[in-house]
Amino acid sequence: MSEITLILEAVKNGDRDAAQKLLPLTYEELRRIAGQMMANERQGHTLQPTALIHEAYVRLVGPEGEQPDFDCRAHFFTAAAEAMRWILIDHARRKLTSKRGGDRERAPLDEVEFETEVPPDELLAIDEALKKLEKENPKAAEVVKLRYFAGMTVPEAAKVLGVSPRTIDRTWQGAKAWLFRELAD
């Protein structure tokens, strides 16, 4: 059993001091996940990877008096990736509801640099499609979360879900095709 799993077990049993030991042990992996997720965001995003990690960690560990219930290391990191995804979605929703264009200046089109980013409305469309996929095929939705949002490789996702890499690859290919059709509509 890994040290992280032992600490998660202690936290589950009410040891609040154990929760303090969890962040330093998991920080590098959480940083990698946050970096992968932020790579899909626009440049100049107001939310930084460090802030994303800390906000997700607060959501995972919960307020005083509440004890998180993670079965193992893989469960914790899957929940962390999911928390980060929700934080980015909430951020996108807030951005869509804010006033538009108040701080923008006009620029000639030949001076404009185009960014490769996922606009907030597309991120919300992806989220809606993922919710539909979760209802139809929960395993495929889990693979999408691990591969796309957590940035895991096929072998990493296979290890987390306890299946073969080939199963993850097939599921990933099918999920991508399903999402493409769903988003094309």
N, CA, C and O of each residue as an XYZ file, in Angstrom:
740
protein
N       0.847     -1.168      0.000
C       0.000      0.000      0.000
C       0.898      1.237      0.000
O       1.861      1.298      0.764
N       0.596      2.220     -0.844
C       1.438      3.414     -0.955
C       1.247      4.319      0.252
O       0.261      4.216      0.981
N       2.213      5.207      0.442
C       2.149      6.158      1.564
C       0.926      7.060      1.416
O       0.287      7.415      2.407
N       0.604      7.426      0.184
C      -0.565      8.270     -0.063
C      -1.835      7.538      0.357
O      -2.705      8.125      1.001
N      -1.947      6.259     -0.002
C      -3.121      5.478      0.368
C      -3.239      5.379      1.885
O      -4.341      5.472      2.425
N      -2.117      5.191      2.579
C      -2.136      5.123      4.044
C      -2.609      6.445      4.645
O      -3.391      6.452      5.595
N      -2.141      7.552      4.098
C      -2.570      8.862      4.605
C      -4.052      9.078      4.311
O      -4.778      9.598      5.159
N      -4.506      8.688      3.130
C      -5.930      8.823      2.796
C      -6.792      8.008      3.759
O      -7.874      8.439      4.156
N      -6.303      6.836      4.126
C      -7.022      5.994      5.090
C      -7.093      6.687      6.454
O      -8.127      6.648      7.121
N      -5.988      7.322      6.867
C      -5.965      8.039      8.145
C      -6.922      9.235      8.114
O      -7.619      9.500      9.093
N      -6.953      9.949      6.999
C      -7.865     11.091      6.856
C      -9.307     10.607      6.929
O     -10.149     11.219      7.586
N      -9.579      9.497      6.244
C     -10.919      8.914      6.241
C     -11.367      8.552      7.657
O     -12.550      8.638      7.988
N     -10.408      8.149      8.483
C     -10.714      7.759      9.862
C     -10.723      8.945     10.825
O     -10.807      8.756     12.038
N     -10.637     10.172     10.291
C     -10.796     11.353     11.127
C      -9.515     12.042     11.548
O      -9.579     12.983     12.339
N      -8.371     11.632     11.072
C      -7.098     12.248     11.452
C      -6.861     13.488     10.587
O      -6.392     13.375      9.454
N      -7.188     14.680     11.125
C      -7.040     15.926     10.375
C      -5.563     16.264     10.134
O      -5.233     16.937      9.157
N      -4.670     15.797     11.025
C      -3.241     16.041     10.832
C      -2.728     15.313      9.591
O      -1.805     15.782      8.926
N      -3.325     14.180      9.289
C      -2.915     13.422      8.111
C      -3.205     14.211      6.834
O      -2.452     14.130      5.864
N      -4.302     14.973      6.841
C      -4.652     15.782      5.666
C      -3.562     16.804      5.363
O      -3.346     17.152      4.202
N      -2.871     17.291      6.401
C      -1.793     18.255      6.208
C      -0.593     17.616      5.507
O       0.166     18.307      4.827
N      -0.421     16.310      5.668
C       0.696     15.593      5.049
C       0.408     15.236      3.589
O       1.319     14.937      2.818
N      -0.876     15.273      3.228
C      -1.282     14.809      1.902
C      -0.816     15.742      0.779
O      -0.311     15.270     -0.239
N      -0.977     17.047      0.949
C      -0.628     17.975     -0.129
C       0.837     17.895     -0.534
O       1.121     17.815     -1.729
N       1.791     17.913      0.414
C       3.193     17.823     -0.018
C       3.511     16.531     -0.782
O       4.342     16.535     -1.690
N       2.856     15.439     -0.416
C       3.113     14.167     -1.097
C       2.508     14.105     -2.496
O       3.045     13.439     -3.382
N       1.399     14.795     -2.691
C       0.680     14.706     -3.962
C       0.898     15.912     -4.860
O       0.420     15.931     -5.995
N       1.615     16.923     -4.368
C       1.704     18.196     -5.079
C       2.251     18.058     -6.498
O       1.686     18.635     -7.427
N       3.325     17.317     -6.685
C       3.926     17.207     -8.027
C       2.961     16.582     -9.031
O       2.855     17.046    -10.166
N       2.261     15.534     -8.614
C       1.296     14.891     -9.517
C       0.119     15.834     -9.794
O      -0.353     15.924    -10.927
N      -0.352     16.531     -8.761
C      -1.431     17.504     -8.958
C      -0.970     18.626     -9.886
O      -1.746     19.116    -10.707
N       0.271     19.024     -9.757
C       0.836     20.083    -10.610
C       0.866     19.616    -12.070
O       0.566     20.391    -12.978
N       1.225     18.361    -12.288
C       1.246     17.820    -13.651
C      -0.164     17.814    -14.246
O      -0.354     18.196    -15.400
N      -1.142     17.385    -13.466
C      -2.536     17.353    -13.927
C      -3.011     18.772    -14.234
O      -3.617     19.012    -15.277
N      -2.737     19.710    -13.327
C      -3.147     21.103    -13.535
C      -2.466     21.685    -14.769
O      -3.088     22.419    -15.537
N      -1.194     21.357    -14.958
C      -0.475     21.842    -16.139
C      -1.105     21.335    -17.426
O      -1.245     22.086    -18.392
N      -1.481     20.073    -17.442
C      -2.145     19.496    -18.624
C      -3.459     20.212    -18.898
O      -3.771     20.542    -20.042
N      -4.229     20.450    -17.836
C      -5.529     21.094    -18.018
C      -5.363     22.545    -18.480
O      -6.103     23.015    -19.344
N      -4.400     23.239    -17.907
C      -4.192     24.638    -18.258
C      -3.601     24.783    -19.662
O      -3.742     25.837    -20.283
N      -2.949     23.750    -20.162
C      -2.408     23.794    -21.524
C      -3.526     23.925    -22.550
O      -3.311     24.447    -23.644
N      -4.724     23.450    -22.196
C      -5.870     23.539    -23.098
C      -6.594     24.881    -22.990
O      -7.523     25.143    -23.754
N      -6.185     25.718    -22.065
C      -6.838     27.005    -21.849
C      -6.125     28.086    -22.654
O      -5.013     27.888    -23.144
N      -6.782     29.221    -22.777
C      -6.206     30.335    -23.527
C      -5.017     30.925    -22.778
O      -4.921     30.791    -21.559
N      -4.114     31.576    -23.503
C      -2.997     32.265    -22.858
C      -3.548     33.460    -22.100
O      -4.537     34.068    -22.509
N      -2.905     33.787    -21.001
C      -3.363     34.908    -20.205
C      -4.555     34.567    -19.338
O      -5.213     35.459    -18.804
N      -4.838     33.285    -19.194
C      -5.949     32.840    -18.343
C      -5.709     33.394    -16.948
O      -4.586     33.355    -16.445
N      -6.750     33.904    -16.327
C      -6.577     34.524    -15.014
C      -6.379     33.509    -13.905
O      -5.931     33.868    -12.816
N      -6.696     32.273    -14.152
C      -6.502     31.223    -13.154
C      -5.169     30.527    -13.446
O      -4.966     30.020    -14.549
N      -4.279     30.501    -12.483
C      -2.961     29.898    -12.646
C      -2.989     28.449    -12.143
O      -3.828     28.108    -11.310
N      -2.079     27.588    -12.639
C      -2.060     26.189    -12.201
C      -1.961     26.040    -10.682
O      -2.618     25.170    -10.110
N      -1.162     26.865    -10.027
C      -1.025     26.759     -8.572
C      -2.357     27.049     -7.886
O      -2.741     26.345     -6.952
N      -3.055     28.075     -8.342
C      -4.365     28.399     -7.765
C      -5.352     27.267     -8.033
O      -6.171     26.933     -7.177
N      -5.272     26.683     -9.222
C      -6.142     25.566     -9.573
C      -5.907     24.382     -8.630
O      -6.859     23.757     -8.165
N      -4.644     24.081     -8.353
C      -4.296     22.985     -7.441
C      -4.862     23.254     -6.053
O      -5.499     22.386     -5.455
N      -4.630     24.445     -5.551
C      -5.043     24.746     -4.186
C      -6.568     24.782     -4.045
O      -7.108     24.309     -3.045
N      -7.256     25.334     -5.031
C      -8.711     25.348     -4.964
C      -9.265     23.923     -5.050
O     -10.203     23.575     -4.332
N      -8.691     23.110     -5.918
C      -9.130     21.714     -6.027
C      -8.854     20.966     -4.724
O      -9.686     20.179     -4.272
N      -7.701     21.206     -4.123
C      -7.346     20.535     -2.877
C      -8.326     20.899     -1.758
O      -8.738     20.038     -0.980
N      -8.694     22.176     -1.684
C      -9.665     22.601     -0.672
C     -10.994     21.897     -0.903
O     -11.647     21.473      0.051
N     -11.401     21.770     -2.167
C     -12.656     21.063     -2.465
C     -12.559     19.573     -2.102
O     -13.530     18.975     -1.640
N     -11.382     18.990     -2.315
C     -11.218     17.561     -2.035
C     -11.194     17.256     -0.541
O     -11.871     16.341     -0.072
N     -10.414     18.025      0.191
C     -10.258     17.756      1.620
C     -11.473     18.247      2.390
O     -11.812     17.683      3.431
N     -12.128     19.278      1.901
C     -13.354     19.753      2.512
C     -13.103     20.631      3.715
O     -11.977     20.724      4.203
N     -14.164     21.281      4.199
C     -14.030     22.146      5.366
C     -13.813     21.330      6.643
O     -14.001     20.113      6.668
N     -13.417     22.033      7.691
C     -13.208     21.372      8.987
C     -14.455     20.580      9.353
O     -15.577     21.029      9.120
N     -14.254     19.427      9.914
C     -15.374     18.604     10.363
C     -15.828     17.583      9.338
O     -16.413     16.564      9.704
N     -15.571     17.834      8.064
C     -15.926     16.869      7.021
C     -14.700     16.039      6.676
O     -13.601     16.580      6.553
N     -14.871     14.759      6.522
C     -13.752     13.886      6.185
C     -13.939     13.350      4.766
O     -14.958     12.727      4.471
N     -12.968     13.587      3.888
C     -13.079     13.032      2.537
C     -12.994     11.508      2.584
O     -12.431     10.928      3.512
N     -13.559     10.885      1.577
C     -13.625      9.425      1.573
C     -13.040      8.902      0.260
O     -13.766      8.667     -0.706
N     -11.718      8.724      0.241
C     -11.040      8.210     -0.944
C     -10.559      6.798     -0.648
O      -9.973      6.538      0.402
N     -10.812      5.892     -1.583
C     -10.439      4.491     -1.396
C      -8.946      4.251     -1.562
O      -8.355      3.420     -0.873
N      -8.345      4.995     -2.491
C      -6.938      4.746     -2.793
C      -6.355      5.967     -3.510
O      -7.038      6.963     -3.750
N      -5.096      5.854     -3.834
C      -4.367      6.913     -4.529
C      -5.047      7.271     -5.859
O      -5.241      8.447     -6.168
N      -5.402      6.253     -6.633
C      -6.033      6.479     -7.938
C      -7.360      7.224     -7.779
O      -7.663      8.126     -8.561
N      -8.142      6.853     -6.781
C      -9.421      7.501     -6.521
C      -9.194      8.988     -6.194
O      -9.933      9.850     -6.669
N      -8.186      9.274     -5.395
C      -7.864     10.653     -5.029
C      -7.503     11.478     -6.274
O      -8.019     12.581     -6.455
N      -6.617     10.944     -7.133
C      -6.188     11.707     -8.302
C      -7.310     11.850     -9.331
O      -7.386     12.870    -10.016
N      -8.167     10.860     -9.449
C      -9.319     10.983    -10.336
C     -10.245     12.077     -9.822
O     -10.738     12.896    -10.599
N     -10.481     12.090     -8.513
C     -11.324     13.136     -7.915
C     -10.673     14.511     -8.070
O     -11.367     15.501     -8.298
N      -9.350     14.578     -7.947
C      -8.633     15.850     -8.110
C      -8.808     16.379     -9.532
O      -9.063     17.567     -9.727
N      -8.671     15.501    -10.519
C      -8.846     15.920    -11.919
C     -10.270     16.397    -12.156
O     -10.491     17.387    -12.854
N     -11.232     15.698    -11.578
C     -12.632     16.087    -11.715
C     -12.872     17.450    -11.052
O     -13.573     18.293    -11.612
N     -12.299     17.669     -9.868
C     -12.446     18.959     -9.180
C     -11.844     20.085    -10.018
O     -12.428     21.163    -10.126
N     -10.683     19.836    -10.606
C     -10.051     20.854    -11.447
C     -10.910     21.155    -12.674
O     -11.032     22.306    -13.093
N     -11.494     20.120    -13.235
C     -12.370     20.313    -14.399
C     -13.547     21.206    -14.022
O     -13.892     22.122    -14.768
N     -14.164     20.949    -12.873
C     -15.307     21.747    -12.443
C     -14.904     23.183    -12.141
O     -15.674     24.107    -12.406
N     -13.724     23.385    -11.599
C     -13.243     24.740    -11.324
C     -13.096     25.505    -12.638
O     -13.496     26.665    -12.730
N     -12.523     24.859    -13.654
C     -12.363     25.517    -14.959
C     -13.719     25.786    -15.614
O     -13.903     26.821    -16.255
N     -14.657     24.869    -15.455
C     -16.006     25.074    -16.009
C     -16.692     26.231    -15.299
O     -17.301     27.081    -15.949
N     -16.602     26.276    -13.968
C     -17.183     27.394    -13.215
C     -16.558     28.715    -13.643
O     -17.247     29.726    -13.780
N     -15.249     28.696    -13.851
C     -14.539     29.894    -14.297
C     -15.057     30.332    -15.676
O     -15.265     31.521    -15.916
N     -15.260     29.370    -16.570
C     -15.776     29.681    -17.910
C     -17.189     30.249    -17.827
O     -17.524     31.189    -18.548
N     -18.012     29.688    -16.958
C     -19.384     30.198    -16.794
C     -19.365     31.642    -16.299
O     -20.101     32.490    -16.804
N     -18.524     31.912    -15.314
C     -18.431     33.286    -14.804
C     -17.974     34.237    -15.904
O     -18.458     35.364    -16.007
N     -17.048     33.775    -16.715
C     -16.530     34.617    -17.798
C     -17.632     34.919    -18.821
O     -17.713     36.037    -19.328
N     -18.477     33.929    -19.125
C     -19.556     34.137    -20.090
C     -20.617     35.096    -19.562
O     -21.246     35.812    -20.342
N     -20.821     35.120    -18.251
C     -21.868     35.972    -17.696
C     -21.387     37.390    -17.418
O     -22.205     38.273    -17.161
N     -20.073     37.630    -17.465
C     -19.561     38.977    -17.210
C     -19.806     39.867    -18.421
O     -20.057     39.382    -19.524
N     -19.730     41.160    -18.202
C     -19.920     42.109    -19.309
C     -18.829     41.900    -20.348
O     -17.690     41.565    -20.022
N     -19.194     42.100    -21.576
C     -18.272     41.844    -22.682
C     -17.719     43.146    -23.252
O     -18.446     44.120    -23.445
N     -16.418     43.135    -23.513
C     -15.810     44.188    -24.291
C     -15.527     45.498    -23.596
O     -15.029     46.417    -24.247
N     -15.809     45.640    -22.334
C     -15.610     46.903    -21.638
C     -14.161     47.352    -21.591
O     -13.884     48.551    -21.599
N     -13.245     46.417    -21.542
C     -11.827     46.781    -21.426
C     -11.069     46.574    -22.741
O      -9.839     46.625    -22.761
N     -11.779     46.346    -23.812
C     -11.124     46.068    -25.090
C     -10.937     47.336    -25.897
O     -11.721     48.280    -25.801
N      -9.886     47.337    -26.689
C      -9.628     48.441    -27.607
C      -9.701     47.908    -29.032
O      -9.375     46.751    -29.297
N     -10.129     48.762    -29.930
C     -10.164     48.361    -31.333
C      -8.747     48.309    -31.876
O      -7.908     49.142    -31.533
N      -8.487     47.321    -32.730
C      -7.178     47.193    -33.366
C      -7.395     46.800    -34.814
O      -8.312     46.036    -35.117
N      -6.577     47.302    -35.701
C      -6.695     46.888    -37.104
C      -6.500     45.369    -37.211
O      -5.697     44.781    -36.487
N      -7.238     44.763    -38.111
C      -7.220     43.310    -38.234
C      -5.832     42.766    -38.535
O      -5.501     41.663    -38.101
N      -5.015     43.511    -39.265
C      -3.685     43.000    -39.592
C      -2.739     43.023    -38.386
O      -1.654     42.445    -38.455
N      -3.122     43.671    -37.292
C      -2.296     43.688    -36.089
C      -2.747     42.673    -35.040
O      -2.083     42.484    -34.020
N      -3.866     42.033    -35.297
C      -4.433     41.109    -34.318
C      -3.716     39.775    -34.380
O      -3.495     39.235    -35.463
N      -3.348     39.236    -33.211
C      -2.781     37.893    -33.130
C      -3.869     36.963    -32.622
O      -4.504     37.228    -31.602
N      -4.074     35.875    -33.345
C      -5.101     34.923    -32.943
C      -4.494     33.879    -32.022
O      -3.382     33.400    -32.242
N      -5.253     33.535    -30.979
C      -4.799     32.546    -30.002
C      -5.483     31.216    -30.285
O      -6.586     31.165    -30.830
N      -4.809     30.154    -29.907
C      -5.446     28.842    -29.959
C      -5.904     28.534    -28.549
O      -5.102     28.162    -27.693
N      -7.184     28.690    -28.313
C      -7.756     28.495    -26.994
C      -9.097     27.801    -27.127
O      -9.683     27.748    -28.208
N      -9.567     27.275    -26.027
C     -10.900     26.710    -26.010
C     -11.808     27.794    -25.432
O     -11.727     28.092    -24.241
N     -12.681     28.393    -26.269
C     -13.575     29.432    -25.777
C     -14.505     28.870    -24.694
O     -14.826     27.682    -24.708
N     -14.935     29.720    -23.761
C     -15.789     29.244    -22.676
C     -17.053     28.536    -23.156
O     -17.471     27.552    -22.546
N     -17.677     29.022    -24.250
C     -18.895     28.371    -24.719
C     -18.615     26.965    -25.247
O     -19.450     26.071    -25.106
N     -17.438     26.765    -25.858
C     -17.081     25.417    -26.323
C     -16.788     24.497    -25.144
O     -17.142     23.318    -25.171
N     -16.142     25.033    -24.107
C     -15.872     24.238    -22.913
C     -17.181     23.786    -22.280
O     -17.290     22.651    -21.817
N     -18.175     24.673    -22.259
C     -19.481     24.309    -21.698
C     -20.175     23.266    -22.578
O     -20.843     22.370    -22.061
N     -20.021     23.375    -23.904
C     -20.607     22.385    -24.804
C     -19.955     21.016    -24.582
O     -20.632     19.988    -24.595
N     -18.648     21.016    -24.381
C     -17.941     19.761    -24.098
C     -18.454     19.166    -22.794
O     -18.663     17.956    -22.697
N     -18.657     20.017    -21.793
C     -19.165     19.546    -20.508
C     -20.553     18.923    -20.658
O     -20.819     17.863    -20.093
N     -21.438     19.573    -21.416
C     -22.783     19.029    -21.623
C     -22.718     17.682    -22.341
O     -23.427     16.743    -21.979
N     -21.860     17.596    -23.360
C     -21.714     16.330    -24.089
C     -21.164     15.246    -23.169
O     -21.589     14.093    -23.240
N     -20.223     15.614    -22.310
C     -19.645     14.647    -21.374
C     -20.698     14.147    -20.386
O     -20.681     12.975    -20.008
N     -21.610     15.019    -19.966
C     -22.697     14.599    -19.073
C     -23.588     13.561    -19.761
O     -24.005     12.579    -19.146
N     -23.875     13.796    -21.056
C     -24.679     12.833    -21.811
C     -23.941     11.499    -21.926
O     -24.532     10.430    -21.771
N     -22.639     11.585    -22.201
C     -21.837     10.368    -22.328
C     -21.817      9.601    -21.008
O     -21.866      8.371    -21.012
N     -21.745     10.313    -19.872
C     -21.751      9.651    -18.569
C     -23.015      8.826    -18.374
O     -22.970      7.749    -17.780
N     -24.152      9.331    -18.877
C     -25.419      8.602    -18.754
C     -25.429      7.365    -19.649
O     -25.921      6.308    -19.253
N     -24.884      7.504    -20.859
C     -24.897      6.405    -21.819
C     -23.789      5.385    -21.587
O     -23.997      4.178    -21.716
N     -22.605      5.893    -21.241
C     -21.451      5.002    -21.099
C     -20.501      5.586    -20.045
O     -19.548      6.285    -20.388
N     -20.762      5.297    -18.757
C     -19.950      5.880    -17.686
C     -18.456      5.563    -17.798
O     -17.622      6.408    -17.474
N     -18.114      4.362    -18.251
C     -16.693      3.992    -18.374
C     -16.000      4.853    -19.430
O     -14.867      5.292    -19.231
N     -16.674      5.090    -20.543
C     -16.100      5.932    -21.601
C     -15.926      7.370    -21.093
O     -14.924      8.018    -21.392
N     -16.892      7.857    -20.335
C     -16.795      9.205    -19.778
C     -15.610      9.302    -18.824
O     -14.910     10.314    -18.803
N     -15.384      8.256    -18.036
C     -14.245      8.244    -17.115
C     -12.924      8.276    -17.880
O     -11.983      8.953    -17.467
N     -12.852      7.554    -18.982
C     -11.642      7.553    -19.804
C     -11.412      8.948    -20.391
O     -10.274      9.416    -20.427
N     -12.469      9.616    -20.848
C     -12.336     10.974    -21.389
C     -11.795     11.916    -20.312
O     -10.903     12.723    -20.575
N     -12.337     11.808    -19.106
C     -11.883     12.680    -18.014
C     -10.399     12.462    -17.733
O      -9.648     13.419    -17.548
N      -9.988     11.206    -17.703
C      -8.592     10.905    -17.398
C      -7.656     11.310    -18.539
O      -6.582     11.866    -18.305
N      -8.073     11.026    -19.769
C      -7.196     11.316    -20.912
C      -7.202     12.809    -21.269
O      -6.141     13.413    -21.421
N      -8.388     13.399    -21.401
C      -8.468     14.780    -21.881
C      -8.242     15.789    -20.760
O      -7.418     16.693    -20.896
N      -8.961     15.641    -19.667
C      -8.890     16.646    -18.616
C      -7.702     16.444    -17.685
O      -7.064     17.419    -17.288
N      -7.393     15.204    -17.329
C      -6.259     14.967    -16.433
C      -4.956     14.809    -17.207
O      -3.879     14.840    -16.611
N      -5.037     14.640    -18.528
C      -3.844     14.554    -19.357
C      -3.066     13.264    -19.182
O      -1.867     13.217    -19.457
N      -3.742     12.214    -18.726
C      -3.039     10.939    -18.516
C      -2.791     10.242    -19.842
O      -3.552     10.400    -20.797
N      -1.719      9.471    -19.886
C      -1.428      8.649    -21.055
C      -2.315      7.411    -20.993
O      -2.972      7.155    -19.984
N      -2.326      6.654    -22.076
C      -3.113      5.407    -22.094
C      -2.658      4.471    -20.977
O      -3.508      3.956    -20.249
N      -1.345      4.223    -20.805
C      -0.927      3.333    -19.718
C      -1.299      3.863    -18.322
O      -1.670      3.086    -17.442
N      -1.197      5.182    -18.125
C      -1.568      5.749    -16.822
C      -3.054      5.562    -16.544
O      -3.440      5.167    -15.444
N      -3.885      5.846    -17.541
C      -5.326      5.683    -17.375
C      -5.681      4.212    -17.144
O      -6.569      3.898    -16.352
N      -4.981      3.317    -17.842
C      -5.221      1.879    -17.662
C      -4.907      1.458    -16.233
O      -5.640      0.675    -15.629
N      -3.823      1.981    -15.706
C      -3.434      1.650    -14.333
C      -4.469      2.165    -13.332
O      -4.850      1.449    -12.406
N      -4.926      3.412    -13.519
C      -5.914      3.998    -12.610
C      -7.214      3.206    -12.633
O      -7.808      2.950    -11.585
N      -7.658      2.817    -13.831
C      -8.936      2.107    -13.951
C      -8.805      0.592    -13.811
O      -9.811     -0.116    -13.761
N      -7.577      0.096    -13.748
C      -7.374     -1.342    -13.556
C      -7.763     -2.187    -14.742
O      -8.254     -3.305    -14.580
N      -7.545     -1.655    -15.951
C      -7.833     -2.402    -17.176
C      -6.598     -2.360    -18.070
O      -5.610     -1.701    -17.744
N      -6.657     -3.060    -19.190
C      -5.508     -3.091    -20.095
C      -5.423     -1.792    -20.894
O      -6.436     -1.128    -21.116
N      -4.217     -1.433    -21.323
C      -4.074     -0.251    -22.183
C      -4.890     -0.356    -23.474
O      -5.415      0.640    -23.973
N      -4.987     -1.570    -24.002
C      -5.776     -1.775    -25.225
C      -7.251     -1.425    -24.988
O      -7.892     -0.829    -25.853
N      -7.785     -1.792    -23.827
C      -9.171     -1.458    -23.491
C      -9.339      0.051    -23.412
O     -10.322      0.594    -23.916
N      -8.385      0.732    -22.783
C      -8.441      2.194    -22.691
C      -8.386      2.799    -24.087
O      -9.144      3.717    -24.397
N      -7.490      2.288    -24.933
C      -7.348      2.826    -26.281
C      -8.643      2.675    -27.077
O      -9.082      3.620    -27.733
N      -9.254      1.495    -27.023
C     -10.522      1.271    -27.748
C     -11.619      2.187    -27.208
O     -12.361      2.800    -27.976
N     -11.711      2.274    -25.894
C     -12.733      3.106    -25.268
C     -12.513      4.577    -25.620
O     -13.469      5.300    -25.900
N     -11.255      5.018    -25.607
C     -10.901      6.397    -25.937
C     -11.285      6.715    -27.378
O     -11.850      7.776    -27.645
N     -10.984      5.804    -28.317
C     -11.324      6.032    -29.721
C     -12.837      6.151    -29.899
O     -13.319      7.042    -30.598
N     -13.575      5.251    -29.266
C     -15.044      5.302    -29.363
C     -15.615      6.556    -28.727
O     -16.533      7.167    -29.275
N     -15.083      6.947    -27.579
C     -15.574      8.137    -26.877
C     -15.299      9.394    -27.697
O     -16.145     10.286    -27.767
N     -14.118      9.470    -28.320
C     -13.798     10.632    -29.151
C     -14.771     10.735    -30.324
O     -15.252     11.823    -30.643
N     -15.061      9.597    -30.968
C     -15.990      9.609    -32.096
C     -17.385     10.029    -31.634
O     -18.053     10.818    -32.303
N     -17.821      9.503    -30.493
C     -19.140      9.841    -29.952
C     -19.213     11.340    -29.649
O     -20.189     12.002    -30.003
N     -18.173     11.875    -28.991
C     -18.147     13.294    -28.640
C     -18.117     14.172    -29.897
O     -18.762     15.220    -29.947
N     -17.366     13.735    -30.904
C     -17.299     14.497    -32.143
C     -18.690     14.603    -32.774
O     -19.108     15.684    -33.189
N     -19.400     13.475    -32.844
C     -20.749     13.490    -33.409
C     -21.680     14.369    -32.566
O     -22.470     15.143    -33.106
N     -21.582     14.243    -31.268
C     -22.437     15.000    -30.356
C     -22.180     16.516    -30.492
O     -23.115     17.316    -30.531
N     -20.906     16.882    -30.561
C     -20.567     18.301    -30.646
C     -20.839     18.874    -32.041
O     -21.050     20.078    -32.185
N     -20.834     18.025    -33.055
C     -21.102     18.484    -34.424
C     -22.561     18.886    -34.568
O     -22.887     19.749    -35.383
N     -23.442     18.274    -33.788
C     -24.875     18.616    -33.837
C     -25.063     19.929    -33.208
O     -26.188     20.423    -33.134
